[in-house]
């Protein structure tokens, strides 16, 4: 019984750490957006920032999808 509880606790800790990484990614995106809105639209710096932002949003989307798999693993 205690071994099963320990394994479940470890999986829960992993899920919580993953959630923290999601929050960090979202905060990074927010910071980037705050910088982008102060840039001249259409300029080279703006385009680079938008490309970077797009990549970060795609990564966050992938991480959210993976989170579902992590949560399913808590049942077993």
N, C-alpha and C positions, 0 to 999 in steps of 0.2 A: 504494500500500500504506500509506504513512504517513498519507495523508488519511483512509483508512478506519479506521485505528487511532485517530486523533485523534477522529473522530466517535464511535467506540465508547467511548473513554475519557470523552468528555463525557456520553454517555448513562449510563455507569456512575456518574459523579459525581452526575448528577441523581438516580439511583436511591438512592444513598447519602444524599443530602440529604433525600430524601423519607422514607427510613427514620428519619433523625434526627427529622424532624417527627412521625412516628408515636410514637417514644419520648417526645418531649416531651408529646404529647397524652396518652399513657398515664400519664405521671408526674403530669400535671395532674389526671387522673381519680383517681389514687391519693390525692393530696393532698385532693381534695374529699371522698372517702370517709372519710378520717381525720377530717375536720372534722365530717361528718354523723353519724358514730357517737357523737359527744359531744353532739349536740343532743337536745332533747326531741322524741321522735317525735310527729308529728301537728301540731306547732305551725306557725305561719306561716313562720318562718324555715326550718324543716325542709322544708316543702313547696316553698318557693322553691329551696332547695338541691337537692332531689330532681329538680325540673324541669330545673334547670341541668345536673345530672349526667346525666340522661336524654339531653339534647341533645348533651352531649359524647360520650357512648357511641355515639349514633347517628352522629355525625360521625366518630368513630374507625372505626366499622364501614364507613362509606362510603369512608374513606381506605384501609382494608385492601383493599376491592374494587378501588379504582383502582390499587393497587400491582400487582395482577396484570397490568393493562394496561401499566404502566410496564415491568415485567419482560419482557413479550412484546416490547416495543419494543427490547430489548437485542439480540435476534436479528437485526434488520434493519439 
